[in-house]
Amino acid sequence: EEMVKMVLSRPYHQEDQFTTSILRHWAAKHDDLLGEHIKALLIKNNNMPRKRQR
């Protein structure tokens, strides 16, 4: 899960295809596990307390 988080957190660069390449590879080999990791990250992110805006 931590590895997926690190890959998804990489800064965007037009020429950098690492993120899409590794996600495609993981999806081809371990689609159910990748889905669970992404789901867990989304749930964690959604449950984080948000700062109040003034």
C-alpha positions as CSV (number, residue, x, y, z in Angstrom):
1,E,0.0,0.0,0.0
2,E,2.8,2.4,0.9
3,M,4.5,1.8,-2.5
4,V,1.2,2.6,-4.4
5,K,0.9,5.8,-2.3
6,M,4.5,6.8,-3.2
7,V,3.9,6.1,-6.9
8,L,0.6,8.1,-7.0
9,S,2.3,11.0,-5.1
10,R,5.0,11.5,-7.7
11,P,5.1,15.0,-9.2
12,Y,3.7,15.2,-12.7
13,H,6.1,15.6,-15.6
14,Q,4.9,15.4,-19.2
15,E,7.7,13.1,-20.3
16,D,7.7,10.8,-17.3
17,Q,5.8,7.6,-18.0
18,F,7.0,5.7,-14.9
19,T,3.7,6.1,-13.0
20,T,1.5,5.0,-15.8
21,S,3.9,2.2,-16.7
22,I,4.1,0.7,-13.2
23,L,0.4,1.0,-12.6
24,R,-0.3,-0.8,-15.8
25,H,2.1,-3.5,-14.9
26,W,0.6,-3.9,-11.4
27,A,-2.9,-3.9,-12.9
28,A,-2.0,-6.6,-15.4
29,K,-0.4,-8.8,-12.7
30,H,-2.2,-8.0,-9.5
31,D,-5.4,-6.1,-10.4
32,D,-7.4,-7.1,-7.3
33,L,-4.6,-6.3,-4.9
34,L,-3.9,-2.9,-6.6
35,G,-7.6,-2.1,-6.4
36,E,-7.6,-2.9,-2.7
37,H,-4.6,-0.7,-2.1
38,I,-6.1,2.2,-4.0
39,K,-9.4,1.8,-2.2
40,A,-7.6,1.8,1.2
41,L,-5.7,5.0,0.3
42,L,-8.9,6.7,-0.8
43,I,-10.7,5.8,2.4
44,K,-7.8,7.0,4.5
45,N,-7.6,10.2,2.6
46,N,-11.3,10.8,2.8
47,N,-11.3,10.2,6.6
48,M,-8.5,12.6,7.3
49,P,-9.7,15.7,9.2
50,R,-9.8,18.8,7.1
51,K,-8.6,22.2,8.2
52,R,-11.4,24.7,8.7
53,Q,-11.4,27.4,6.1
54,R,-11.9,31.0,7.2
